[in-house]
Amino acid sequence: MQKKILILGATGMLGSYFIKCSFLESFQVFTHSKSGSAQFTLDLCDKQALMKILIEIEPDFIINFTGLTDVDFCEQYPNIAYQCNTKIIENLSSCIKNLEINTKLVHISTDQVYDGVGPHEENNVAIKNYYAFSKYSGEIAASKINSLIFRTNFFGISNHPSRRSFSDWIYNSLINRTEIKVFNDVKFNPLSMGTLCELLGKSLDSNISGVYNLGSTNGMTKAEFAIYFAKKLKMNSDIFSNISIKEFQSLKAYRPRDMISNISSFERDFEIKLPKLEEEINSVVQEYLDENQ
C-alpha cells in the first residue's frame, strides 16, 4: 500500500519544484496551497479546516514548504510573520498530537538563524531579525512532534511564475546586462533545488528526527557565488558591483553576515556525502544552458 504524503505550500518556489520529483511516484500525493492550483486550498491558520484535512487524509508524511520569506516585510509586520512562520506549525503540531495519527513532519527552516563566524553547528543559534525569530519559533513548535527540521538555503531555476531564486536574479541580470550589487561580506552554503529535493526524498526513508543543517560542504560570499556563476556561463561579470552590505542603505532588517552551516551531523546520521558548492553551481549552470538552447 502506498504511503500518503501531504505537501503544504505545493505551489511555492520550492514546493512547485518538489512536486515534480520522480520519487513521489511511489507515494499517494496530496497537495495544498493557500490559493491556486492544489487539491486543498485553505489558510493553515484555520485550525479546524486543517484538522478536517488531516482526518480525511491521515498522511504518513507532511512536508511543509509554507512560509513568509520576505525578511524586510517580516521586520515591518511581525504579527503576519508569526502567523505564517510560527502559528501554522503550532497548529500542525497541535492537530497531529490531538488526532494521535502516526504522521512525520518534515519542516523547512532557514540558515538565517545563524550569525557570527561560521561554520555554525545546530546549537549555535543567533537570532538577529524577526524573520529568523519567527522561523526559529516554528522549529520549536515542530520539535514537539515526530519531525525532521532542515535549516537550509537554495538556488536554481524557479518554476514559480512570480518568484525568482538568487541564481535566477543573477542569470537574468547577466542576460539583460543589468547592473546589480552583490555582497562581498555575506556568506552562505546553499544547495541547488534539485539536490535539496532529492535529499528531502531520501530523508523520508529514515527513522531520524531532530534539527539538521542541510547545505553544501563549503561556502562563498554572495559576490563570489555570482562571479563563479558568471564564469561558468562564460558571461562577463563586469555588471556586478561588489559591495559591502553595510553600504546598502535600503534594508529594513539586519542581515546575518555569515550563515555558513556545519553539515557534519547530517552527513554522519544520514550517511550521505553532501556536494561542494562549486559542484552545485556547475550543475545548475548546465540547467540554465539546457533550458535556453
C-alpha positions, 0 to 999 in steps of 0.5 A: 500500500502506498504511503500518503504524503501531504505537501503544504505550500505545493505551489511555492518556489520550492514546493512547485519544484518538489512536486515534480520529483520522480520519487513521489511516484511511489507515494499517494500525493496530496497537495495544498496551497493557500490559493491556486492550483492544489487539491486543498486550498485553505489558510493553515491558520484555520485550525479546524479546516486543517484538522478536517484535512488531516482526518480525511487524509491521515498522511504518513508524511507532511512536508511543509514548504509554507512560509513568509520569506520576505525578511524586510516585510517580516521586520515591518509586520511581525504579527503576519510573520508569526502567523505564517512562520510560527502559528501554522506549525503550532497548529500542525503540531497541535492537530497531529498530537490531538488526532494521535495519527502516526504522521512525520513532519518534515519542516523547512527552516532557514540558515538565517538563524545563524550569525557570527563566524561560521561554520555554525553547528545546530546549537549555535543559534543567533537570532538577529531579525524577526524573520529568523525569530519567527522561523526559529519559533516554528522549529520549536513548535515542530520539535514537539512532534515526530519531525525532521527540521532542515535549516537550509538555503537554495538556488536554481531555476524557479518554476514559480511564475512570480518568484525568482531564486538568487541564481535566477536574479543573477542569470537574468541580470547577466542576460539583460546586462543589468547592473546589480550589487552583490555582497562581498561580506555575506556568506552562505552554503546553499544547495541547488533545488534539485539536490535539496529535493532529492535529499528531502526524498531520501530523508523520508526513508529514515527513522531520524528526527531532530534539527539538521543543517542541510547545505553544501560542504563549503561556502562563498560570499554572495559576490563570489557565488555570482562571479563563479556563476558568471564564469561558468556561463562564460558571461562577463561579470563586469555588471556586478558591483561588489559591495559591502552590505553595510553600504546598502542603505535600503534594508529594513532588517539586519542581515546575518553576515555569515550563515555558513552551516556545519553539515557534519551531523547530517552527513554522519546520521544520514550517511550521505556525502553532501556536494561542494558548492562549486559542484552545485553551481556547475550543475545548475549552470548546465540547467540554465544552458539546457533550458535556453538552447 
